Every structure is written in C-alpha cells, then in structure tokens.
Amino acid sequence: MKARAYLKTDVLVIGCGIAGASAALEAAKRGLEVMVITKASSLEESNTYYAQGGIVSLGPGDDPELLKEDIVRTGDGISNPEAVEILARESKTLVDEILIGTNSRDRRIAAEWVIRALSARGAVGLISTHDLALAEIVDAPGLHGRNFHFADTGDPSGLSFDYLLRPGVVERSNALNIVRQLGIETETSKFPPPPPLPPPGTPPHSPA
C-alpha cells in the first residue's frame, strides 16, 4: 500500500475561476493560509478564462436598479434574485478588490480576464497602467496588443516629460528622481558597507 501525503491548510479552494480566485484572495487578506487546487495543468485554465461574456460592474453614475434589470433580462428571467441583488449593489467594490489584488501577479491575472472579456466583445482601445507586470499581457495566447510608453527626460533636477509615445516597455524609472527630491541619497557608494556576518555558531550579541 502506497504511503499517503497529507497537506494541511486553513482554507481549501477547489477551482481557479473568478469565484475561487476572489474567495482565495479574500481569505489570504484575512491572514489565513489558502490552498487552491484544480484538475487542470494551469491555474489560468477555467471557465472564466474562456468566458465570452463580461465582468459586470457599475460605472460612474450608473443606477444599480437599471443594472439589475439588465442582468435579469440578459439572463432570460432565470437569474438567482439574491445573486442579482448582490451583483447590482456590490459589483464595483468586488471588481475593484480583484483588480487591486495583493500583488502584481494578482492584478495581472485579473486584468487579463477583463481584457479578454472586452476583446471577446470586439473592443478596441488603450489600457493605461503603472504596473509593469500588466505589460506581459500582450504576450498572452489569443490576445493581440502592443506596448508603448511615456518616459521622463532623465533630468536629475526633477521630473520632466516630453510626452512622446515610444514603442515597448519603459526601461527607465523616475522613482529615483522622486527619492532624490526628498533628500534621500541614492548612490550606493556613499553608504557605509554592512558589518561582516559572524562565523557560524557564534552566540547572539547581547547589548550591554
């Protein structure tokens, strides 16, 4: 008889669609250990990934009651009333949470779902982001896009832009200019080297 391996976790999520992913994200935010399992070979493989519809959310000034009517009409009247009510009232907050994510990888996956939904509807447009991880989406299978960027002029005295659109992903960061303007030194040669590590087995130092 083969030995069995056991894994322990606070929350077990089965499936990697948008429901499972958002549930896992919320549990992780609450400090719980989360494990997500799927029968697919890739975490992105899910019905959500291939959905030809969209992710519904309230836009600025939208009326939740009108959105609720649209959902019921589109669902041919068989939508779950409780689910429709939650979606109409809380969709913007929920979608914002998914897109904010806890890290760049979360945002990248969620943003790709949104872009696929828009693309399936024939949308053509521009997507603006400060997250370089999202620039990888143009290489995702089935999506067609190109990266362009604005860049600062490199003036060390401050931030200056010429607002010329250039191909590719930006290679220069303006974060260091911002740090310098705050009076923080950015030349590593001007920092003292760290003290050497003690030999293995050395007892911890106790302050006097």
N, C-alpha and C positions, 0 to 999 in steps of 0.2 A: 504494500500500500504506500502510495506516494505521500511524502510529508506535505502538509498544507501550510502556506504562509498567511498570516493574519495581519491586516492593516487596521489601525485604529484612527478615527477622526471624529471631530465634533459634529460635522455636517457632511453628509454624503449626497451629492447631486448627480442624478442619472440623466445624461443627455446634455448636449452642448449648444442647444438652440438659444434664442434670446431670453426665453423664460429661465432656463437653467443657468445661463451665464449671469443674468441680473440677480438671481437668487444667490448664487455663489459670491458675487461681488458684494452684496449687502451683508451676507454672513461674515465675510472677511473683514468688512469695515467695522463690524461689531467685535472684532478680536477673536473670532472663532477659527479653528483650524478646519479648512474646507478641502474636500477631495471631490473632483469631478471625474466621472467615468463615462465612457462611450464605447459602443461596439465598433465605431469607425476607426480607421487608421490615422485620421487627422482630427484635431479638435475643431477645426472650422467646418467639418462635414456635418451638416444638419439641414433640416427642412428650412430653417430661417435663412441659411446661406443661399438656397436656391429659390426662395420665395419670389414670385413675380409681382407681388403687391408692394406695399409700402409700410413704413413705420408711422403710424398716425400720431400726430401731436398738434396741440393748439399753437397757432401762430399769434403774433402780436394783435390784440384787439379782437381775436376770434371769440365767438359765442359758444360756450360748452353745449348749450341746448341744440344749436344747429349742427354741431359735430355729432351729437348723439343721434339726431335724426338721419344724418348721412350714413352713419355706421349701420343703423337698423335697416335703412333702405338698401344699402350695398349688400348686407347680409341676408337679403330676401326675407326679412322678418323673423328669422330663426336664431338671431344672436341672443346670447345669455344676457338678460336685462341687467343683472348685477355687475357683470363684467363690463358692459357698455357704459354703465354709470361711472365706474371707477376709471375707465379709459378716458371718458369725456372730461372728467373733473381733474384727474391727476396725471394725464399723459405727459404734459410738458415737463413736470417735475421729474417723472420717471425717466424720460428720454434724456433730459439734461444730466441726470445722475449717471446714466450709462455712458454718455459721451465724455463726461468729466473723468470718470474712471478713477483708479488709484494710481495708475502709472501710464507711461506711453503705450505699452502693449495693449492695455485695455481700450484706450482711446482709439488706437489704430484698428483693432478688430471691429469695434462698434462703428467707427466711421466708415469702414469698408462695407458693412451691411447697409448703412444708409445710402452710400454711393451706388451700390448695386441696385437697391430699390429704385432710386431715381433713374439710373441708366435703363432699367427694365421698362420704365415709362417713357423712354425716348428723350430724357432731359439732356440738354447740352448747356454747359456753363462753366464757371470758375469757382474753385474752392480755395479759400484763404486760410492759412494756419501758421502758427508759430512753432508747431511741434514737428520736428524733422522726421519723426517716425512715420508720420502720415504721408510723407513723400514716397514711401515704399509702395503705396497702394497702386501707383501707376504700373507696377510690375506684376500685379495680381492677375491670375488667369481670367480671361474673359472681360477684362476692363481695358479700355483704351484711353490713355491720357499722356500728358507731358508735364514735366515740372519746369517752372520758371521762378525767378526770384528777384527781389529788390535787394540791394546791398548798400551799406554805408560807404562813404568815400575813403574811409581809413584815416581821417583827420584825428590825430591823437588829442587835440584840444577839446573835442566834443563830438556829438553825433551830427552827421551831415549826410544827407541822401540826395542823389541826383535823379531818383525816380525813373531810372531806365530799366526796362524789363529785360532780364538776361536769361538765357536757357540754362536748365539744370538746377541743382540744389545749391543754396548758398554755402560757401566754404569759409567765409569769414564771420566771426561772431562779434557783435557790438557790445556784448556783455562786459568785456574787459574795459571798454571806454566808460561804461556806466560806473564800474567799480572804481576806476581811477578818479572820476569826478567826485566820488565820495571820499577821496583821500586815502584809499587803500592801495598799498604797494602791490604791484603785480609782477615784478621782476624776481624770480625765484633766487637769483644770485645774491639778492640783498637780504635774504632771510638767513639766520644762523642755521647751520646743519643740525639735525636732531642728534641727541646723545646716542652713543652706541648701545645696542642691546646687551644685557648682561649675559654671561655664559649660562648654558642650560644647567638647571639645578640650583641656581643662585636664589636664596630666600628673598621674599619681597622686602623692599625697603620700608622701614618704619620711620616716619618723621619724628624728629626729636621733640 
